[in-house]
Amino acid sequence: MYAVLVTGGKQYRVAQGETLRVEKLEADAGSEVKFDNVLMLGDGESITVGDALKGATVTAKVVGHGRADKVRIIKFRRRKHHMKQQGHRQHYTEIEITGISK
C-alpha cells in the first residue's frame, strides 16, 4: 500500500517503512506526526482519490532534523568587473513512515 501526501508545498509518494526528508516540521525527534492532506491511496491495482479519502491519514515518526548541502548561487557579468556569490542551506526533517490508514 502506498499514499501520495502533501507537506511543505511538495507531494511525496510514500509506503510504510520508508525514510524520507521533507521540509522542516515543528516536531521533536522521536515524536509522532500525522499528515491529513492525502491526495491518493493505492493498493495493488486499486486506486482511491477524491472524496473517498476523507479521514485518510499517514503517520510518521520524526527521526531527526538537519540541514542539506550548501547550494552556491553565483551572479556573474562578463566584462563588467562584477561577480556576486551567495550560499544557502535548506533545513529538513527526516521522517519514517509508520502507517497508512483509510
N, C-alpha and C positions, 0 to 999 in steps of 0.2 A: 504494500500500500504506500502511496506517495501523495503529497499535497503540494500545492503552489500557494505560498503565503506572501504577504506584503509587509515589509518593515523598512523604515528608513528611506522610503521612496523607491525601493527596488523590490523586484519579485524574485523569489527563490523557490526552486523545486527541491523538496526535502523528503527524506524517508527516515524511518525510525533507525536510530543508531548512528546517523551521520553527524559529523562535526563540521561547522562552517563559521565563517567570520561575517558578521553583519555590522551595520553602523552602530556606534556606541549607544548602549542602553543604560539607563539609570537603575542598575541592579547590582547587588553584591555578588562576588564569586561564590558559587555553591548554592545560590538561591534558584527557585523555580520561576520561570517566565511563561505566560500564556499568550499566544497570538490568536486573536479572534478574527482578524482580517484574512480569511482563507478564500481564495478565488476558485480552486478546483481540487477535487479529490479523485484519485484514480486507484482502482483495484483490479489488476489484470486487464481485461478488455473493457470493463465498465468505467465510465467517467461521469462524475457528478459536478454540475455547475449551476450557478444561478440561485434561485430561491430555495432549492433543496438543501443548500448549505447553511441555513440559519441554525446557529448554535454549534457549528463545527469549530473545533479548536485544535491547535498544535501546542503541545507543552514541551518545554526545553529546560535544560539545566545550564546555568552560566558556568563555563569552565574558567574564564579569566578575561582580563582586559589587556589591551596593548596598543601599540602604535605601528602602523605599516611602514614600509621602507620609504625613504625620502624620494620625493618626486622633484626633479630640478626643472625650473622654469627659466628660460633664457630668452630675452628680447635683444635682438642684435640688428643694428642698422649699418649696413656696409658703407664704407667711405664717409661716414658721418662722425666717427670717433664716439660712438655711443653703444654701450652694452650694459644691460641690467640683468642681474641674476637674483633669483628668489627660490626658496625651497619650501616644501610642505610635507608634513607627516600626518596622515589621517588616523584618528582614533577608531578602534574597533572593539567589538565584544565577541569573544569566541563562545559559541553555544553548541550543546549536544542535544539532538532531538530525542526525547524520551517517549513521546506518544502522540498519536494522531487519532482524534475521536470525531465521530459524525454528530 
